[in-house]
Amino acid sequence: MDLNGKIAIVTGASSGMGRETSLLLAKNGVKVALVSTTGSKLKKVEDEIKQAGGEAISIPTDVTSADQVQKMVAKVIDTYGKVDILVNSAFWGPPGSLEETDEAFWDRTIDTCLKGPFLCIRTVVPFMRENGGGRIVNIGSLAGKNGEDNRTAYNAAKFGLEGLSAALREEVTRDNIHVHLVSPAATDTPWWRTTDAKLTPEVLERFVPSETIAQAIVWVISQPDQVHIPDVPVYNFRNPFEGKSSPFSE
Ligand SMILES: NC(=O)c1ccc[n+]([C@@H]2O[C@H](COP(=O)([O-])OP(=O)(O)OC[C@H]3O[C@@H](n4cnc5c(N)ncnc54)[C@H](OP(=O)(O)O)[C@@H]3O)[C@@H](O)[C@H]2O)c1
């Protein structure tokens, strides 16, 4: 697919992989609707894109709210007339033991990481169908493939996103809509600084750069329509957390 002139919605666009993906899409001529809850953070990304000669619009939205997602997509249609690409990167999911995972913690993790993508997909797909096709990229995780210590809710959400992606493919391939699941290992984003993980220079050196995930996304959606690449796992070449399956292991 030639990306120039396409319209994308990127959730979680104010930080980490969502931000990098937005910048790279814009560099490739894509007009980007930037979505997260914090307007001021989105505006910085929007300004960065515009200063580089690209096109973007900030639409502060909580992806866990069906009503807000509806209004966000309506705004994109009003502004650009269509949606070609949806990237689901919005994320809330601190580590937590079973005891720490109370109902509110569970709900917020599942709502942001699983219900959010579902709401965005359900709202966007009719417009993609109308437009003759599209590309949906769900950012999964290796935590959607393997269990990790102290990550019950997050693991559940990411395994769920794998299931959602698989079922969605059955339903929308006939409409020329590709569903890609990009599943990173530990990637250097601001999120890690909000955790207790010990980020030594040696650990950081082994992380996947967030630019690499943006490149993987742009690469996968640029492939010809007859090529189907459902799953893009991206591993650390060397385990940053030597001897542990998770940095949050006791
Ligand atoms: N970092 C890693 O090592 C890693 C590894 C594997 C997979 N992943 C996955 O990669 C994706 C991106 O992670 P990241 O590390 O780049 O995250 P991040 O830097 O923490 O960014 C998270 C983004 O989500 C937005 N957000 C949070 N709650 C939201 C809500 N309710 N509605 C809309 N936006 C919301 C945040 O912006 P606001 O605060 O403005 O809302 C922010 O833009 C996630 O799906 C994550 O699960 C990350």
PDBQT file of the ligand as one rigid body, heavy atoms in Angstrom, charges set to zero:
ROOT
HETATM    1  N1  LIG A 301       7.026  -0.692  26.475  1.00  0.00    +0.000 N 
HETATM    2  C1  LIG A 301       7.147  -2.001  26.327  1.00  0.00    +0.000 C 
HETATM    3  O1  LIG A 301       8.161  -2.601  26.701  1.00  0.00    +0.000 OA
HETATM    4  C2  LIG A 301       6.050  -2.798  25.671  1.00  0.00    +0.000 A 
HETATM    5  C3  LIG A 301       6.306  -4.146  25.360  1.00  0.00    +0.000 A 
HETATM    6  C4  LIG A 301       5.305  -4.875  24.716  1.00  0.00    +0.000 A 
HETATM    7  C5  LIG A 301       4.113  -4.277  24.362  1.00  0.00    +0.000 A 
HETATM    8  N2  LIG A 301       3.888  -2.963  24.690  1.00  0.00    +0.000 N 
HETATM    9  C6  LIG A 301       2.634  -2.373  24.238  1.00  0.00    +0.000 C 
HETATM   10  O2  LIG A 301       2.933  -1.283  23.396  1.00  0.00    +0.000 OA
HETATM   11  C7  LIG A 301       1.893  -0.294  23.456  1.00  0.00    +0.000 C 
HETATM   12  C8  LIG A 301       2.491   1.055  23.739  1.00  0.00    +0.000 C 
HETATM   13  O3  LIG A 301       3.217   1.002  24.967  1.00  0.00    +0.000 OA
HETATM   14  P1  LIG A 301       4.193   2.184  25.399  1.00  0.00    +0.000 P 
HETATM   15  O4  LIG A 301       5.215   1.571  26.283  1.00  0.00    +0.000 OA
HETATM   16  O5  LIG A 301       4.574   2.949  24.189  1.00  0.00    +0.000 OA
HETATM   17  O6  LIG A 301       3.205   3.036  26.314  1.00  0.00    +0.000 OA
HETATM   18  P2  LIG A 301       3.334   4.503  26.974  1.00  0.00    +0.000 P 
HETATM   19  O7  LIG A 301       4.597   5.176  26.559  1.00  0.00    +0.000 OA
HETATM   20  O8  LIG A 301       3.057   4.319  28.434  1.00  0.00    +0.000 OA
HETATM   21  O9  LIG A 301       2.116   5.248  26.293  1.00  0.00    +0.000 OA
HETATM   22  C9  LIG A 301       0.803   4.878  26.591  1.00  0.00    +0.000 C 
HETATM   23  C10 LIG A 301      -0.131   5.772  25.802  1.00  0.00    +0.000 C 
HETATM   24  O10 LIG A 301      -1.481   5.394  26.057  1.00  0.00    +0.000 OA
HETATM   25  C11 LIG A 301      -2.236   6.586  26.321  1.00  0.00    +0.000 C 
HETATM   26  N3  LIG A 301      -3.399   6.228  27.130  1.00  0.00    +0.000 N 
HETATM   27  C12 LIG A 301      -3.439   5.703  28.380  1.00  0.00    +0.000 A 
HETATM   28  N4  LIG A 301      -4.701   5.484  28.770  1.00  0.00    +0.000 NA
HETATM   29  C13 LIG A 301      -5.500   5.890  27.737  1.00  0.00    +0.000 A 
HETATM   30  C14 LIG A 301      -6.909   5.926  27.534  1.00  0.00    +0.000 A 
HETATM   31  N5  LIG A 301      -7.773   5.480  28.449  1.00  0.00    +0.000 N 
HETATM   32  N6  LIG A 301      -7.370   6.428  26.356  1.00  0.00    +0.000 NA
HETATM   33  C15 LIG A 301      -6.523   6.879  25.416  1.00  0.00    +0.000 A 
HETATM   34  N7  LIG A 301      -5.187   6.864  25.537  1.00  0.00    +0.000 NA
HETATM   35  C16 LIG A 301      -4.681   6.367  26.699  1.00  0.00    +0.000 A 
HETATM   36  C17 LIG A 301      -1.221   7.513  27.015  1.00  0.00    +0.000 C 
HETATM   37  O11 LIG A 301      -1.522   8.894  26.887  1.00  0.00    +0.000 OA
HETATM   38  P3  LIG A 301      -2.358   9.782  27.927  1.00  0.00    +0.000 P 
HETATM   39  O12 LIG A 301      -1.674   9.641  29.240  1.00  0.00    +0.000 OA
HETATM   40  O13 LIG A 301      -2.288  11.139  27.330  1.00  0.00    +0.000 OA
HETATM   41  O14 LIG A 301      -3.728   9.219  27.897  1.00  0.00    +0.000 OA
HETATM   42  C18 LIG A 301       0.008   7.242  26.155  1.00  0.00    +0.000 C 
HETATM   43  O15 LIG A 301      -0.047   7.994  24.971  1.00  0.00    +0.000 OA
HETATM   44  C19 LIG A 301       0.938  -0.796  24.534  1.00  0.00    +0.000 C 
HETATM   45  O16 LIG A 301      -0.145  -1.452  23.923  1.00  0.00    +0.000 OA
HETATM   46  C20 LIG A 301       1.764  -1.788  25.342  1.00  0.00    +0.000 C 
HETATM   47  O17 LIG A 301       0.975  -2.763  25.937  1.00  0.00    +0.000 OA
HETATM   48  C21 LIG A 301       4.826  -2.218  25.350  1.00  0.00    +0.000 A 
ENDROOT
TORSDOF 0
